[in-house]
Amino acid sequence: MTDRDVLPPVLVMGVSGSGKSTIGQALADALAEQGQPSTFVDADDLHPAANKEKMRQGTPLTDEDRWPWLDACAARIAELQASGHRCVMANSALRRVYRDRLRAAAPDLVIAFLDGSHELIADRQAHRHHEYMPSSLLDSQFATLERPEPDEAAVAVSIEGSVDDTVATITSALSVTSG
């Protein structure tokens, strides 16, 4: 398989509780069913233990904490793309500079921004358990969030519908972006 045969990687981004992991896995499955070899990667799994502990204690990460993690994420995207699999990565990527760091390894990166209100996401967080991301960090996530800009090959997708609806919206946008 040549680089031209591999479709662009997809970054499923948003604040904690927006559904990145659920949507990312469902999207990778849907793309694979459409004959597009796709591998889901949850960027949370690439955080070093020190980052996880810091967040578990309710302390937001600094950029210095994030750079090595983002570099590991970028390397994983590049590795999957080189193996002929489209990477679908769930990663908060809240700031433009973080997305640019990922895009340095994957210039054709396509972004699916999971967009929802503070109230909706707070309600979702209240009904879930996360290994290390307390709901107390939601305000800092929204304060850090820089919505994707028009030049970022991004689609904003409402998270108010079902998982299937959200995935269908993303796959439709990908067919336009990748076509």
C-alpha positions as CSV (number, residue, x, y, z in Angstrom):
1,M,0.0,0.0,0.0
2,T,1.4,3.4,-0.9
3,D,1.1,6.6,1.1
4,R,-1.5,7.7,-1.4
5,D,-3.7,4.7,-0.6
6,V,-3.9,5.5,3.1
7,L,-6.7,8.0,3.9
8,P,-5.9,10.9,6.1
9,P,-5.7,10.3,9.9
10,V,-8.7,11.6,11.9
11,L,-8.4,13.5,15.2
12,V,-11.5,13.3,17.3
13,M,-11.1,16.2,19.7
14,G,-13.0,18.0,22.4
15,V,-13.1,18.6,26.1
16,S,-13.2,15.8,28.6
17,G,-16.6,14.2,28.6
18,S,-17.5,15.1,25.0
19,G,-17.3,11.5,24.0
20,K,-14.0,11.3,22.2
21,S,-13.2,7.7,23.1
22,T,-16.7,6.4,22.4
23,I,-17.1,8.3,19.1
24,G,-13.5,7.6,18.1
25,Q,-13.9,3.8,18.5
26,A,-17.3,3.8,16.8
27,L,-15.8,5.9,13.9
28,A,-12.8,3.5,13.4
29,D,-15.2,0.6,13.4
30,A,-17.5,2.3,10.9
31,L,-14.7,3.2,8.6
32,A,-13.3,-0.4,8.7
33,E,-16.7,-1.7,7.8
34,Q,-16.6,0.6,4.8
35,G,-13.3,-1.0,3.7
36,Q,-11.0,1.7,5.1
37,P,-8.5,-0.1,7.4
38,S,-8.7,2.1,10.5
39,T,-7.1,1.7,14.0
40,F,-8.5,3.6,17.0
41,V,-6.0,5.1,19.4
42,D,-7.0,6.7,22.7
43,A,-4.4,9.3,23.4
44,D,-5.1,9.0,27.1
45,D,-3.3,5.6,26.9
46,L,-0.2,7.5,25.8
47,H,0.0,9.8,28.8
48,P,2.9,9.2,31.1
49,A,2.1,8.2,34.7
50,A,3.1,11.6,36.0
51,N,0.6,13.3,33.8
52,K,-2.2,11.0,34.9
53,E,-1.3,11.5,38.6
54,K,-1.3,15.3,38.2
55,M,-4.8,15.2,36.6
56,R,-6.0,12.7,39.2
57,Q,-5.1,15.2,41.9
58,G,-7.2,17.9,40.0
59,T,-4.2,19.8,38.6
60,P,-4.4,20.9,35.0
61,L,-1.4,19.9,32.8
62,T,1.0,22.6,31.6
63,D,2.3,22.8,28.1
64,E,5.6,21.3,29.4
65,D,3.6,18.3,30.6
66,R,1.9,18.0,27.2
67,W,4.7,18.3,24.7
68,P,6.2,14.8,25.2
69,W,2.7,13.3,25.2
70,L,1.8,15.1,22.0
71,D,5.0,13.9,20.4
72,A,4.2,10.4,21.4
73,C,0.7,10.8,19.9
74,A,2.2,12.2,16.7
75,A,4.6,9.3,16.4
76,R,1.7,6.8,16.9
77,I,-0.3,8.5,14.1
78,A,2.7,8.4,11.8
79,E,3.4,4.7,12.7
80,L,-0.1,3.6,11.8
81,Q,-0.2,5.6,8.6
82,A,3.1,4.1,7.6
83,S,1.6,0.6,8.2
84,G,-1.3,1.3,5.9
85,H,-3.9,1.9,8.5
86,R,-5.9,5.1,8.9
87,C,-5.4,6.3,12.4
88,V,-8.5,7.6,14.3
89,M,-7.2,9.2,17.5
90,A,-9.2,10.5,20.4
91,N,-7.2,13.5,21.8
92,S,-8.4,16.6,23.5
93,A,-6.1,18.8,21.4
94,L,-7.7,21.8,22.9
95,R,-5.3,24.5,21.6
96,R,-4.3,25.2,18.0
97,V,-0.7,24.8,18.9
98,Y,-1.4,21.2,20.1
99,R,-3.1,20.4,16.8
100,D,-0.3,21.9,14.9
101,R,2.1,19.7,16.8
102,L,0.2,16.6,15.7
103,R,-0.1,18.0,12.1
104,A,3.7,18.3,11.9
105,A,3.7,14.5,11.8
106,A,0.5,14.2,9.8
107,P,0.0,17.2,7.5
108,D,-3.2,15.7,6.1
109,L,-4.8,15.4,9.6
110,V,-8.6,15.8,9.5
111,I,-10.3,17.0,12.7
112,A,-13.7,16.0,14.1
113,F,-14.4,18.6,16.8
114,L,-17.1,17.2,19.2
115,D,-19.0,20.3,20.1
116,G,-21.3,20.5,23.1
117,S,-22.4,22.9,25.8
118,H,-20.8,23.1,29.2
119,E,-24.1,22.0,30.8
120,L,-24.5,18.9,28.6
121,I,-20.9,17.8,29.1
122,A,-21.0,18.4,32.9
123,D,-24.1,16.2,33.0
124,R,-22.3,13.5,31.1
125,Q,-19.3,13.7,33.4
126,A,-21.6,13.4,36.5
127,H,-22.8,10.0,35.2
128,R,-19.4,8.5,34.3
129,H,-16.2,7.5,36.0
130,H,-12.8,8.3,34.5
131,E,-9.6,6.8,35.7
132,Y,-7.9,10.1,36.3
133,M,-9.8,13.0,34.9
134,P,-12.0,14.6,37.6
135,S,-15.0,16.7,36.5
136,S,-13.5,19.6,38.5
137,L,-11.2,20.1,35.5
138,L,-14.0,20.8,33.1
139,D,-13.9,24.6,33.6
140,S,-10.2,24.6,32.8
141,Q,-10.8,22.5,29.7
142,F,-13.4,25.0,28.4
143,A,-11.1,27.9,29.3
144,T,-8.3,26.3,27.3
145,L,-10.4,25.3,24.3
146,E,-9.6,27.0,21.0
147,R,-12.2,26.0,18.5
148,P,-10.7,24.8,15.2
149,E,-10.2,27.5,12.6
150,P,-11.3,27.3,8.9
151,D,-7.8,26.4,7.7
152,E,-7.6,23.3,9.9
153,A,-9.6,20.8,7.8
154,A,-12.1,20.4,10.6
155,V,-15.7,19.8,11.1
156,A,-17.6,20.7,14.2
157,V,-20.1,18.0,15.2
158,S,-22.8,18.4,17.7
159,I,-22.8,15.8,20.4
160,E,-26.5,16.2,21.2
161,G,-27.5,13.3,19.0
162,S,-26.8,9.6,19.3
163,V,-23.3,8.0,18.8
164,D,-24.6,6.6,15.4
165,D,-25.8,10.1,14.4
166,T,-22.5,11.7,15.3
167,V,-20.4,9.0,13.5
168,A,-22.6,9.4,10.4
169,T,-22.0,13.1,10.4
170,I,-18.3,12.6,10.6
171,T,-18.1,9.9,8.0
172,S,-20.2,12.1,5.6
173,A,-17.7,15.0,6.2
174,L,-14.8,12.7,5.7
175,S,-16.1,11.6,2.3
176,V,-16.1,15.2,1.2
177,T,-12.7,16.0,2.8
178,S,-11.0,12.9,1.5
179,G,-12.8,12.7,-1.8
